[in-house]
Amino acid sequence: DVSLRVAGEVTEDVVGRRLVRMSQAAYCTRAYAERVTDNGGEGLHLIGWHEPEEATTANWVKESCYPRATLRHRVSELVPLITLAASGLGMAYLACNLGDRHPDLIRAPFQQPLPYRSIWLLLHRDLRNTARVRLFVDFLAERVRARRNEFWVAGTR
């Protein structure tokens, strides 16, 4: 009845509050980062989501800090995305709170983090005045907001 959701906007019939905004950046291994030059990603590979297998680019690639990079691999889940990037097979856009914690990944050079989604705290309308639910929701909101610098990183455009 209470949930945390990562989303741009929330439109369902729920009571919600945006707790923090998130940043994202391209991540890769240290060895892969040595190949990155300030040329818009030419000669580099990005790991994408759900794009058709024959596609070599996508709108998000063209709007990224590496518009000349080639879309090389596709995944449908977060764990394979991180695994491919950590294996040195290309760069993957990740929320900074995930990418910054991974021991085998660094932020790729020549970029600024980009705005991503937000973390929302949601609950059903009929619970918003229930004391024990309000206590929990306020506690959780305070804990997440206290760590906002892990989600929205310095230098985000």
C-alpha positions in Angstrom: 0.0 0.0 0.0 3.1 2.2 0.2 5.6 2.1 -2.5 8.8 3.7 -3.8 8.8 4.2 -7.6 11.5 5.4 -10.0 9.6 7.4 -12.7 9.6 10.7 -14.5 6.0 11.5 -13.5 3.3 9.6 -11.6 -0.2 9.8 -13.0 -2.2 7.1 -11.2 -4.8 7.9 -8.6 -2.4 7.9 -5.6 -1.0 10.4 -3.2 2.6 10.9 -4.0 5.6 13.1 -3.3 8.8 13.4 -5.2 11.6 12.6 -2.8 14.7 13.2 -4.9 15.6 13.7 -8.5 18.2 11.3 -10.0 21.2 11.8 -12.3 22.4 9.4 -14.9 25.7 9.0 -16.7 27.5 6.6 -19.0 29.6 4.1 -17.2 32.4 1.8 -18.4 35.4 -0.1 -17.1 38.7 1.8 -16.5 40.3 0.0 -19.5 37.4 1.0 -21.8 37.6 4.6 -20.5 41.1 4.8 -21.9 39.6 4.5 -25.4 37.2 7.4 -24.9 38.3 10.7 -26.5 36.5 14.0 -26.9 35.0 13.1 -30.3 31.4 12.5 -29.5 31.9 8.7 -29.0 33.1 7.8 -32.5 34.4 4.2 -32.5 32.8 3.4 -29.2 29.9 1.1 -28.3 26.8 1.8 -26.1 24.6 -0.9 -24.5 21.0 -0.2 -24.9 17.5 -1.3 -24.0 15.0 -3.0 -26.2 16.1 -1.3 -29.5 15.7 -3.4 -32.6 18.7 -5.7 -33.3 19.4 -4.0 -36.6 19.5 -0.5 -35.2 22.9 1.1 -34.7 21.6 4.2 -33.0 18.5 5.6 -31.2 17.2 9.0 -30.2 18.7 8.6 -26.7 22.1 8.0 -28.3 21.8 11.0 -30.5 20.9 13.1 -27.5 23.6 11.7 -25.3 27.2 12.9 -24.7 28.3 10.3 -27.3 26.0 10.8 -30.3 28.5 9.1 -32.7 28.8 5.9 -30.6 27.3 2.7 -32.1 24.5 0.9 -30.3 26.0 -2.5 -30.1 24.3 -4.6 -27.5 20.7 -4.7 -26.2 19.3 -5.9 -22.9 15.9 -6.0 -21.3 17.0 -6.1 -17.6 19.3 -4.0 -15.4 21.6 -6.8 -14.3 22.7 -7.7 -17.8 23.2 -4.0 -18.6 25.6 -3.6 -15.7 27.3 -7.0 -16.4 28.0 -6.1 -20.1 29.4 -2.7 -19.1 31.5 -4.3 -16.3 32.8 -6.8 -18.8 34.2 -4.1 -21.0 31.8 -4.5 -23.9 30.8 -0.8 -24.0 29.3 2.0 -22.1 25.9 1.9 -20.3 23.8 4.7 -19.1 23.0 4.1 -15.4 21.6 6.0 -12.5 24.6 7.5 -10.8 23.6 6.0 -7.4 24.1 2.6 -9.1 27.0 3.2 -11.3 29.1 5.1 -8.7 28.8 2.1 -6.3 29.9 -0.6 -8.8 33.6 -1.6 -8.1 34.3 -2.3 -11.8 32.7 0.8 -13.4 33.6 4.5 -13.6 31.9 7.4 -15.2 33.1 7.6 -18.8 35.2 10.7 -19.6 34.0 13.8 -21.5 30.5 14.0 -20.2 28.3 15.7 -17.6 25.7 13.7 -15.7 22.2 14.1 -17.2 18.9 14.4 -15.4 17.1 11.1 -15.1 14.0 10.2 -13.3 12.8 10.8 -9.7 12.1 8.6 -6.7 8.5 8.9 -5.7 6.9 7.8 -2.4 3.3 6.7 -3.2 0.4 5.6 -1.1 -3.3 5.0 -1.6 -5.5 8.1 -0.9 -7.4 6.3 1.8 -4.2 5.7 3.8 -2.9 9.3 3.9 -4.5 10.1 7.2 -3.7 6.8 9.0 -1.3 7.6 11.8 0.9 4.5 11.6 1.2 4.9 7.8 2.0 8.6 8.0 4.7 7.8 10.6 6.3 5.3 8.3 6.0 7.5 5.2 7.5 10.5 6.9 10.4 8.4 8.3 11.1 6.9 4.9 10.9 10.2 3.1 13.4 11.7 5.6 15.9 8.9 5.2 15.8 9.0 1.4 16.1 12.8 1.3 19.0 12.7 3.7 20.9 10.9 0.9 19.8 13.1 -2.0 23.5 13.8 -3.0 23.8 10.1 -3.9 20.9 10.4 -6.4 21.4 13.9 -7.9 25.1 14.4 -8.3 27.2 17.5 -8.6 27.6 18.8 -12.2 24.3 17.4 -13.5 23.1 19.5 -16.4 
